[in-house]
Amino acid sequence: MSTETLLERITAYANRPDPYPLYAELREHGVARQDDGSYLVGTYHEIAALLHDPRISSDVRHRTHPDLRDRPEGLPPSFIGVDDPEHDRLRRLAMRPFGPPHSPGRIDALHDDIVDVARELVDGLRGRDRIDLVDDFAYPLPVTVICRLLGVPKEDMPEIRGWTDTIIASLDRSPDDDPDGRLRAAAQARVAMAGYLGALAERRRERPADDMISALVHDDGPEGRLTEPELMTTLTLLTIAGHETTVNLITNGMLTLLRRPEALERLRRQPELMPSAVEELLRFEPPVQMLPQRTPLTDIEVGGVTIPQGAPLFLVLASGNRDPLRFEDADHFDPARRDNQHFGFGSGVHNCFGAPLARIETQVALTVLLHGLDAPRLVEDPPPYRHSPILRGPRHLLVAGDGEAGPGA
């Protein structure tokens, strides 16, 4: 098949369970121009260089044909959708109550709470013949943690999930449905979610609490405060990004281990390997498969191919993570792998803001699951996947215990 259809094939839902042969095809060519004028890059060293290249913009407004239908009127783009210096200012303001240097202990202090939430969830699974690891564990753990961290009331979590699902659905590139309708629905969901979080922030101005929203609205650092629209957009981003990709990371992690009983048993025997195992999962089955919002500000040459100014540029991180020119035995899952400088959290100035929290949550989640579930087995393999080719992970992951047999039993 022509490499000019690679993006179409990668995003086709039929290939969601296993896009890796397509990534290998992409790596053979390094850079592949697509029928729609976009370009795919799938080799590790080229992706790494582009992620650190100031000529590559993350701002959708720099595209030759910007599609702003999913940008709600009156709300600015979040800091992941703009370039420096605007990006740097917004990110540093958001980081002040989240992590070092101003709040160095906030994430580490959550460890015991994360363990408690994970154990409570696993305790609720005991005695059941069949569980859905997504709905019963991988979703409620990180969404509970991020809502507690921000100060979102527990009773509002279902509404948060509804808005998030609608926004994430707009990332689907399926040609056989209604992309315009998805974008309109996502814009409405963003407005609703931002309005809700803005109202919550206003209440924290009058009655501050020990949460991140209160810290943001009362922060009088040298750069001043976020404007009200900036605050609404930033809180929306933190709420969604603070749990959505971690759901995939936990679910992809358990799926990988359930497919490899020897690795699962090794981690049970050697729990000290869990930090390196999570890094390997971020390389082997990353929750973010590609970055679709990059645009050259000038003509650039990548791998002998000239990518013109303004062309949509897709950096296929999951392909770079399996590049045999960078990683030895790249298609093998090794929980003790060293020298694992993966793209699981991106790289460069837009590297994942919440990486420290996601690492702790996933290490705790997998440890508690491995020791809390009795002889878990997959009911369905491959499981049904979510539609998004960007945030790739199972929509459901049914697991049987001793009371019910898995596939092939």
NULUM-264841 format. One record per residue: residue in three letters; x, y, z of N, C-alpha, C, O in turn. Coordinates in steps of 0.05 Angstrom, whole numbers, plus 5000, padded with zeros to 4 digits. Example, Ala and Ser with C-alpha at 12.3 -4.5 7.8 and 13.67 -1.06 7.14 Angstrom:
ALA526448865156524649105156526449345156528549345169/SER525749555142527349795143525850015157526850235161/
//
This chain:
MET501749765000500050005000501850255000504150245008/SER500650474990502150724989502550845017500750825034/THR504950955022505351085048503651325051503351425073/GLU502451435029500851665031498151615044496551795048/THR497551365050495051295064495651195092493851095106/LEU498051225102498751125128497151255150496151105168/LEU496751515149495151645170492251535170491151485191/GLU491151505147488451395144488351115156486451045170/ARG490350955151490350675161490950675191489650515206/ILE492650845201493250845230490850935245490250825267/THR489351125234486951225249484551055245482551095259/ALA484550865226482250695222481850525247483750415259/TYR479350505256478750375281479550075281480249965301/ALA479449955257480149665255483049615264483649395272/ASN484749815262487549785270488249875298490549885306/ARG486149955313486650055340487949835358489749905374/PRO487149585357488349385374491349355370492849295389/ASP492349395345495149345339496149525317496249445294/PRO496749775323497849955302500749925297501850055279/TYR502149755312505049745311506249655285508349745277/PRO504949465270505949405243505949655225507649685208/LEU503949825228503750065212505950265220507050405203/TYR506650275246508850445255511450345243513250505236/ALA511750075242514249965230514450045200516650105191/GLU512150045187512150125159512950425157514450495139/LEU511950585175512650875175515650905179516851075166/ARG516750755198519650795204521350725180523550825177/GLU520450535163521950465139522350715121524350725107/HIS520550905122520651135105521551385121522251585109/GLY521451375148522251595165520251825165519151885186/VAL519751945142517852155139515952085116516951995094/ALA513352105120511452025099509452245095507952325113/ARG509452355070507352555063504752405058504752195046/GLN502552525067499952405064498252535043498852755034/ASP496152405034494452505013493252775019492752935001/ASP492852835045491653085053493653315057492953535065/GLY496253255051498253465054499653465080501453635085/SER498853295098500253275124502653095122502952955102/TYR504353095143506752935143506952775169506252885191/LEU507752525167508152355191511152315195512652275175/VAL512052335220514852265227514752055248513352085268/GLY516251835243516051605261518651495272518551295286/THR520851625266523451525276524351685300523951925302/TYR525651545319526251655345527851915344526952125355/HIS530151905331531952135332530752385318531252605326/GLU529252335297527952565283525752685300525452925302/ILE524152515314522052615332523352775354522452995361/ALA525452665366526852805388527753085380527453275394/ALA528953095356529953355346527653555342527953785349/LEU525453455331523153635325521853735351520953955352/LEU521753565371520553645397522153865411521054005428/HIS524653895403526354105415526954325395528654495401/ASP525654325372526254525351524354765354521954735351/PRO525455005359523755235362522255315336520455485337/ARG522955195314521555255289518955095286517455135267/ILE518554915305516054755305514154865325514754875349/SER511754945316509855075333507754875343506954695329/SER506754925368504554775379501954935377499854835385/ASP502055175366499755355364498155295339499255335317/VAL495655215342493955155319493555395301492955365277/ARG493955635312493455875296495655925275495356095258/HIS497755765277499955785257499555605233501155605214/ARG497455445233497055255211496155415186494855625188/THR496855295163496055415138492955425136491855625126/HIS491655215145488755205145487755155173486854925179/PRO487855355191487155305219484155235221482455365209/ASP483655025237480954945242480255015271481054875290/LEU478855235274478455345301475555285311474655405330/ARG474155095297471455045306471354925334469254955347/ASP473454795342473454675369474654865390475254775412/ARG474955115383475955315403473655485411472855665397/PRO472455445435470155585443470655885444472755975454/GLU468756035434469056335434469256435463467656355480/GLY471056615467471356735493473356595511474156695532/LEU474256355504476156205519478856195504478856115481/PRO481056265517483656245503484555955502483555785517/PRO486455895484487555615484489055565509490055755522/SER489255315517490755245541493755265534494555305511/PHE495455235555498255275551499555055533501655095522/ILE498254825530499354625512498754695482499954575464/GLY497154895478496454975451497555245442496555365423/VAL499555345456500855595449503855555451504855355462/ASP505355745441508255735441509355935461507956105472/ASP511955905466513356105483513356375469513456385445/PRO513256595485513456615514510756575528510656535553/GLU508456575513505856545525505656275540504656265562/HIS506656065527506555795539508155795565507155695585/ASP510555905565512255905588510956045612510955945634/ARG509656275607508356425628506056265640505856235665/LEU504356165623501956015633502755765647501555695668/ARG504655625636505555365649506755415676506255275695/ARG508455625678509755675704507755765725507955695748/LEU505655915717503555995736502055745745501355725769/ALA501455565727499955325735501655135752500654995769/MET504355145747506154955762506555045790507254875807/ARG506255295797506955395823505655235846507055165865/PRO503055185845501855025867501954725862500954575879/PHE503154635840503154345833505654205840505653975848/GLY507954335836510454195840512754385845512354625850/PRO515254275843517554445849517954665828517054635805/PRO519254885835520554925861518755045883519555045906/HIS516355135876514655275896513055085913512555155937/SER512254855903510754665919511954385916510754205904/PRO514354355926515854105920514653855931515153635921/GLY513053875953512153635966509253555960508253355970/ARG507853715943504953665939504353395928502553255938/ILE505853315907505253055894506052825912504652625915/ASP508452835923509452615940507552575964507152355974/ALA506352795974504552775997501952635990500552546008/LEU501452595965498952455957499252155957497252005955/HIS501752055961502251765957500451595975499151405965/ASP500251656000498651496018495751506011494351296013/ASP494751736003491951755994491451595970489351465967/ILE493351585951493051425926492951135933491250985922/VAL494651045952494650765961491850705973490750485968/ASP490850875990488250826003486050805983484350625985/VAL485950985963483850975943484150715927482050585921/ALA486550635919486950395903486150145919484749975908/ARG486850135944486149895960483149885964481949665964/GLU481850115968478950115971477550015946475649865947/LEU478550095923477350005898477749705894475949565886/VAL480149605900480649315897479049155917478048945910/ASP478749255941477049115961474249085951472948885957/GLY473249285936470549275925470349075902468049005894/LEU472548965892472448775870472548485880472048295865/ARG473148445905473548175916470948015914468748125920/GLY471147765907468847595906467347605880465447455876/ARG468147775862466747795836468147625815470547615814/ASP466547485800467647305779468847455756470647365742/ARG467747695751468547845728468448145735466648245747/ILE470548285726470748575731471548715705472848595687/ASP470848965704471849135682473949325694473349505709/LEU476449275687478649425699478549725693479649885707/VAL477149795671476950075664474950205683475650395698/ASP472450115681470350245696470550205726469850375742/ASP471649975734471749905763474249995777474349995802/PHE476350065762478850135775480450355761480950565773/ALA481150315735483050495722481850775718483450965718/TYR479250795715478051065713477651185741478551415745/PRO476351055760475751195785478251275801478051465816/LEU480451125799482851195815483851475807483951645824/PRO484751525782485951785776483952015777484652235784/VAL481351955770479452185771478952265800478452495805/THR478852065818478552135846480852295856480552495871/VAL483252215848485652355858485852645847486352835862/ILE485352685821485552955810483353135821483753375825/CYS480953025825478853185836479453265865478853495872/ARG480553085880481353165907483553375907483553565922/LEU485453335889487753525887486753805880487654005892/LEU484953825860483954075852481854195871481754435875/GLY480254015883478154115901475454085888473554235896/VAL475053895869472453845856470853655874471953445881/PRO468453725881466853545899466353275886465953255862/LYS466353065902466052795893463452755878463352605858/GLU461352895886458752845874458652965845456752905830/ASP460553125838460653245811462353075791462553155768/MET463552865801465252705783463852585759465052585737/PRO461352485761460052385737459752605715459952545692/GLU459152845723458953065704461653125691461753175667/ILE463753105707466453145696467052925675468152985654/ARG466152685681466652465661465152505635466252465614/GLY462652595637461152645613462352855596462552825571/TRP463253075608464553295592467153185579467753235556/THR468653045596471252945586470952755562472352775543/ASP469052565564468552375543467752525517468652445495/THR466252735519465352885495467753035483468053035458/ILE469453145500471753295490473753105477474753155455/ILE474252875489476152685478475152565452476652505434/ALA472452535449471352425425471952605401471952505378/SER472452855405473053035383475852975370476353075348/LEU477552815384480152745373479852515353481852455339/ASP477552385352477152165333477152265305475952475299/ARG478552125287478752215259477152025240477652025216/SER475251885251473651695235472251845213470852045218/PRO472551755188471251895166468351825162466951955146/ASP467351625176464651525171462551625190460351505191/ASP463151835205461051945222460852245219461152345196/ASP460552395240459952685238462152845253461752915276/PRO464452895239466553045253465753325261466553415282/ASP464153455244463253725252461553715277461753885294/GLY459853515279458153485302459853435327459153535349/ARG461953265325463653215348465053475357465253525381/LEU465953635338467353875345465454075359466254205378/ARG463054095349461054275362460454175390460254335409/ALA460053915393459453805419461753845438461353905462/ALA464253815428466553855445466754145454467454195477/ALA466254335436466354615443464254675465464854825483/GLN461854565462459854605482460654485509460154605530/ALA461954255508462854125533465054285546465054315571/ARG466854395530469054565541467854805555468754875577/VAL465954935542464655175554463355095580463555245600/ALA461854875580460454795605462454725627462054805650/MET464554575620466454495640468054735650468454765675/ALA468854905632470355145641468555325658469555445677/GLY465955345651464155505667463855395695463855545715/TYR463555125697463354995723465855045740465655125763/LEU468255005728470655045743471155335750472255395771/GLY470355515732470555795738468855875762469656035779/ALA466355765763464655825786465755705812465555825833/LEU467055465810468255345833470655525843471055555867/ALA472155625824474355805831473356055844474656155863/GLU471156165835469956405848469256355876469556525894/ARG468156115882467456045909469956025927469956095950/ARG472155925915474655905930475956175935477456205954/ARG475256375919476256645925475056745951476456875967/GLU472556675955471256775980471756586003472056676026/ARG471956325998472356126019474555936011473955716001/PRO477156016014479355836005479455576021478655576045/ALA480455366008480755106021483555016015485155146002/ASP484254776025486954666021486854505995487054255996/ASP486654645973486554505947487954685926488654915931/MET488354565903489954705882488354935870489655135862/ILE485754925868484255145857484555385875484955615866/SER484355345901484755565920487555685917487955925918/ALA489555515914492355605911492655775886493955985887/LEU491355695864491555845839490256115841491356315832/VAL487856125853486456385853487556575873487056815872/HIS489156475893490256655913493256695910494556815928/ASP494456595889497356615885498056895876497156985855/ASP499657035892500557305885503557295879505057455891/GLY504457125862507257105854508057345838506457525832/PRO510657365831511757595817510457645790510557865780/GLU509257435778508157475751505157535752503857545731/GLY504057565776501257615778499657355776500757135778/ARG497057385772495257155771494257105743494457275725/LEU493256865739491956805714489456975712488057025731/THR488857065687486257205683484056995686484556755687/GLU481557095689479356905693479056715670478756475675/PRO479156805644479056605622481356415622481056175616/GLU483856515628486156345629485856135651486555905648/LEU484756215674484356035696482355815689482755585694/MET480155895676478155695668479255495648478755255651/THR480855595629482055405609484055225622484254985616/THR485755345640487755185653486554975671487554745671/LEU484455035686483254845703481854615687481954385695/THR480754695664479654485646481754295637481454055637/LEU484054405628486254235619487254055641487553815637/LEU487654165665488754015687486853785696487653565703/THR484253845695482253645702482253415683482253175691/ILE482253475657482253265636484853115635484952875637/ALA487053265632489653135629490553005655492152815654/GLY489353095678490152975703489052695708489852565727/HIS487252605691486352325694486152175668486451925668/GLU485652305646484952165621487151975611486651745606/THR489652085609491851915599492651705620493551485612/THR492251755646493051565666491151325665492051095671/VAL488651365658486751145654487950945634488050705638/ASN488851065611490050895590492550755599493050525593/LEU494250905614496750795623496350555641497650345638/ILE494550575660493950355678492750125663493549895667/THR490850185645489449965631491349825611491449585610/ASN492949985596494849865578496949705593497849495584/GLY497549805617499549655634498549385642499949185640/MET496049375652494949115661494548925637495048685639/LEU493649035614493348875591496048755582496248515576/THR498148915583500848815576501748595595502848395586/LEU501248625621502148425640500448175639501447955642/LEU497848205635496147965633496847805608496347565608/ARG497847935588498747785564501447655568502247485553/ARG502847735589505547635595505647535624506747675641/PRO504547305630504447215658507147205671507447245695/GLU509347145656511947135668512847415678514147425699/ALA512147625664512847895673511147965697512048095716/LEU508547885696506847945719507847805744508047935766/GLU508647555742509647415766512347535775512847535799/ARG513947615756516447735764516047995780517448035800/LEU514048155773513548395788512348335815512748485834/ARG510848115817509848035843512147955862512148025886/ARG514147825850516447735866518347965872519647965893/GLN518548145853520548365855519148635852519448765832/PRO517648715872516148965870517949205867517049425858/GLU520549175873522349405870522749475840523849685834/LEU521949285822522149345793519849515783519949595760/MET517849565799515449705789516149975777514950045755/PRO517850145788518450405775519550365747518650505729/SER521450175743522450135716520450005698520450055674/ALA518649845709516549715693514649925682513749905659/VAL514050125699512250345689513550505667512250585648/GLU516150555670517550695648517450525623517250635601/GLU517750265625517650095602514850085589514650075565/LEU512850095606510050115595509650375580508250385560/LEU510850595590510650855577511950845549511150985531/ARG514050675547515350635521513750445503513250495480/PHE513050215515511949995500509050035491508349965469/GLU507350145509504550195503503750465513502250485532/PRO504850685501504350955512501451035510500150975490/PRO500351175529497551265528497151475507494851505497/VAL499151635500498951835479500651725455503051705457/GLN499351655434500651525411502051725392504051665380/MET500851955389501952155371501252435379499352475394/LEU502752625369502152905374501253025347502953045328/PRO498753105344497753195318497753495315496853595295/GLN498753645335498553935334501254055333502054215350/ARG502753995312505354125308505454235279504454115261/THR506554475276506654605251509354745247510154895264/PRO510654695224513154845219512655135214510755205199/LEU514255305226514055595221515555685197515355915188/THR517155505186518555545161519055275148518555075161/ASP519855275123520455015110522754885126524755015133/ILE522554625132524654485146525154225132523454115118/GLU527554125135528353865123528553655146529953695165/VAL527153435142527153215161527652955146526052885129/GLY529852825152530352575139530552595109529652405095/GLY531552815099531752855070529152945056529052965032/VAL527052995072524453085061523953375070524353435094/THR523253545052522553825059519653835067517853775051/ILE519153915091516353955101515854255099517254415112/PRO513754335084513354625080512154765104510854635121/GLN512655015105511555185127508455155128507155155107/GLY507455115152504555095156503354825152500954785157/ALA504854635142503754365138503154225164504754245182/PRO500854095167500353935191502453715195503053565176/LEU503553705218505853525224505053345247504353435269/PHE505053075242504352875262506952745272508352625256/LEU507452775297509752635309508752385323507352395343/VAL509352155311508251905321510051785343511851635337/LEU509451875367511151805390511351505394513551405400/ALA509151365391509151075396510950935376512050725383/SER511151035352513050925332515850965341517550785339/GLY516551215349519251275359520051105382522351025385/ASN518051035399518650875423519350585416520550435432/ARG518650495391519350225383521550225361521950035347/ASP522950445359525050465338527450295346528750345366/PRO528050085330530349915336533050055334535049955344/LEU533150285321535650435320536150575346538450675351/ARG534150595364534550715390534350525413535850545433/PHE532550325411532050135433532749855424531749755404/GLU534449725439535049445434532549265438531149295458/ASP532149085419529848905421527249065427525849015446/ALA526749265410524749465415521949365418520249485432/ASP521249135405518549025407518248835430516148705433/HIS520248815447520148645471519648815496520949015500/PHE517748715513517248855538519048755559519048515566/ASP520748925570522648855590522349035615523149265614/PRO521048935636520549105660523049205674522849385690/ALA525349095668527849185680529549335660531949375665/ARG528449435638529949565617531349815629530149965644/ARG533749855621535250105629535550275604534850195582/ASP536550525608536850705586534250735570534150685546/ASN532150815585529450815574528451105571526551185584/GLN529751255553528951535549526751535528527251605504/HIS524351465536522051435518520551705514521351905525/PHE518551695497516851925492514151895505512152025497/GLY513951735526511351685539510151935551507751955553/PHE511752125558510852385568511652615549511852845557/GLY512252545524513252745505516052815511517552665523/SER516853065503519553165509519653455501517753555487/GLY521753595509521853875503520154045521519353955543/VAL519654295513518254485531515354395537514154485556/HIS514154225520511454135524511353865536509253725534/ASN513453775549513353515563511053515583510353725594/CYS510053285589507553255605507853395633509553325649/PHE506053575637505953725663505453545687506653585708/GLY503853335683503053165705504452905707503552725720/ALA506852885694508352635694508852525722508552285726/PRO509752695741510352575768507852445781508152235794/LEU505552575778503152455789502352195775501652005788/ALA502552195748501851955733503651725740502651495742/ARG506151775744508051565751507251435778507151195781/ILE506751605798506051505825503451345823503251125834/GLU501451455810498851325808499051055795497850855804/THR500651035773500850785759502450575774501750345775/GLN504650665787506150485804504450365826504450125831/VAL502950535839501150445861498950265850498450055861/ALA497650355828495450205817496249915809494849725816/LEU498449895795499249625786500149455809499549215810/THR501449575828502349415852499949305867499949075875/VAL497949475872495549395887494049185871492948995882/LEU493749225844492349025828493748755828492348555831/LEU496348755825497848505823497548345849497548095848/HIS497348485871497248335897494348315907493848165926/GLY492448455895489748445904487848275888485748195897/LEU488648205863486948035846488047755846490447705845/ASP486247565848486947285850486847155822484647115811/ALA489147085811489346945785487747075764486046945751/PRO488147335759486547475738487247375710489547315704/ARG485147355693485547265666483747435647481547525655/LEU484747485623483247645604480747485595480947245589/VAL478447615593476047495583476047525552475047355538/GLU477147755542476947815514479647935505480548135517/ASP480847825485483347935475483447915444483447695434/PRO483548145430483848405441481248515452479048425444/PRO481348695472478948815483477949025464479249105445/PRO475549125469474449345453476049605460476449665484/TYR476949745440478549985444476850235442474750245429/ARG477850445454476650705450477150795422479050695408/HIS475650985412475851055384478251235378479351225356/SER479151385397481351575392483951435385484851255400/PRO485151495362487751385355490051535369492351445368/ILE489451765381491451925394491751845423493951785432/LEU489551835438489551735466488551445464486151395468/ARG490351265459489550985453489550815478491450805494/GLY487350675482487150485504484550335503482650435489/PRO484250115517481749965517479450125530479850265550/ARG477150105517474750235529473750065552472750165572/HIS474049805550473449615572475649405572476749345552/LEU476149305596478149085599476948885618477348915643/LEU475548695607474248495624476248285634477748175618/VAL476248235660478148055672476547855689474747935704/ALA477147595687475947385702477747295725480147295722/GLY476447225747477947105769477646805769476946685748/ASP478046675792477946385793475246275786474946045778/GLY473146445789470446345785469646325756467546215749/GLU471346445738470546445710473046425692475146535699/ALA472946275671475246225654475546455634473646585626/GLY478046505627478746705607478946575580478246335577/PRO479846725559479946615532481846375530484046385542/GLY481146175516482845945511482845745534484345555534/ALA481245795555481245615578479545365572479345195589/
//
